[in-house]
């Protein structure tokens, strides 16, 4: 499995310590980055990374941006929609009632599992990647 960024790079990108599941986040983010770049044509090194420094760095940074977004929003993409942390909006003790914000926020989090965040996408586009045009 080709992963475009390391835990140290994620820490540097986000300015936060890597979460416990950083390897999973980076692996899953790399899958999305690779998918976004599947129509792009570029030379690769023997390890599968782009030969061009700008493209390689863009894929690394896009991976970090996606992983950092998941970490900050409590999304575990490997767990699917079951990996979305619920936000408590109210609770009570005597009535044993807890209410979660499960509407728009959860829909946005679930959507983030299968698509790149806007920051990651912009990073790739700025490097000439994530094209939908057919190339040869």
ABEGO torsion letter per residue (X at the ends): XBBABBAAAAAAAAGBBBBAAAAAAAAAAAAAAAAAAAABBBBBBAAGBBABAAAAAAAAAAAAAAAAAAAAAGBBAAAEAAABBBBBABBBAAAGBBBBBABAAAAAAAAAAABBBAAAAAAAAAAGBGBABBBX
